[in-house]
């Protein structure tokens, strides 16, 4: 039996620090990851709402198997962009 | 195009890759987030520099920056730049992280299928691995592009999972990029089409792709020249395994071999076309020089060498150089800036190409160009968009005349 593949979760090479305090680099990573999980959770909720609208019932299997297509996929993509624009609102820019 | 010619009965290494509901969501978010850093934030940073910082320097009567490095030194004190860099760096890490769990679940199955395809080789393509080929230090010292395992890591027997990580990780990153979306060898398709138009009488017999990784660029050249014999070389075994399995499934006959491009096994003058894509900026200049000398040795009379690369410093203004060279320090590509500082024509003449044969050009991106107007790009009537935004920068050499 071959060994299972386990990728390292860290990159070889020194991770740069972009801020005066390297703890800020770490905090920003926490923030980005947390925002990602909010988006994932929002999609899951949207799947539940969609299944209730179209089918009237939900099950874990139905949620896992659900793949958004067409207009719904576009709506979700727009929602992700809006989430990023709100969370990463930079001071003093024109965007 | 390629998907229409899937070989029936050939197992696919790819269709066992099935991210679950939340993994797909995470990947989609990372694609959007990365696009936000590489498009929205990139655009705002450029506006900040061109419309505010540079005019303010000029208004004070001071010399405005003339190099990318001078701009970088100014930027280090600008909060927007620090957040842009940090978020962009995070997004790069995350695109690989978001692909790992679903690949790990099926890596064993992928490897079994890859091995079966390599043995069956329905199109007659070949896979020649050579464990004696030493991995050059420039590929192993750092994880290039921040991809854990870089180009070459192997975790088990017959392993191609690292190539899957590179392919699926970067497709997450390109997901929201209109110029690269659905990229299945778009560079090869672009240069392949350019060759057919620029040199209408050219009938190349063999093509070599250097640093081919999974060989996807060769697919585009094969579509342009269906009778061409295609060869791809790389030092990384996992990418060659993955590439061979994918090529056989898609019906492309490609000969993959594990070789160091500084010292190739082919006879002199064996190839009519020699190409690479985003390759040279990953290797030291001395190695670039040696590889170009190999290209000179291998290119047949009347052949065309065409390497797609980042434009050199001399083709860009100071701000563009600042933008591109970011990757040198922050995307683990230590030779990137040094490569871009070179005179590409000089690199080629040093390798033995006659100066009159050498060229640099920007080739229209096949995916985003109106092909009905293609000849206008060749005559210069239409200007090809810059590298990365609808065009691909190419340097190369040929002794073949072109009607354009």
Interface residues (C-beta under 8 A of the other chain):
Chain A: X2 X3 X4 X5 X6 X7 X8 X9 X10 X11 X12 X13 X16 X18 X19 X25 X28 X29 X32 X33 X35 X36 X37 X39 X40 X43 X44 X47 X63 X64 X65 X66 X67 X76 X77 X80 X81 X84 X85 X88 X90 X91 X92 X93 X94 X95
Chain B: X20 X21 X22 X24 X25 X26 X28 X29 X30 X32 X33 X36 X40 X41 X44 X47 X48 X79 X80 X82 X83 X85 X86 X87 X89 X90 X91 X93 X94 X96 X97 X100 X103 X104 X107 X108 X111 X141 X142 X143 X146 X147 X148 X149 X150 X153 X155 X156 X157 X158 X159 X161 X165 X176 X329 X330 X332
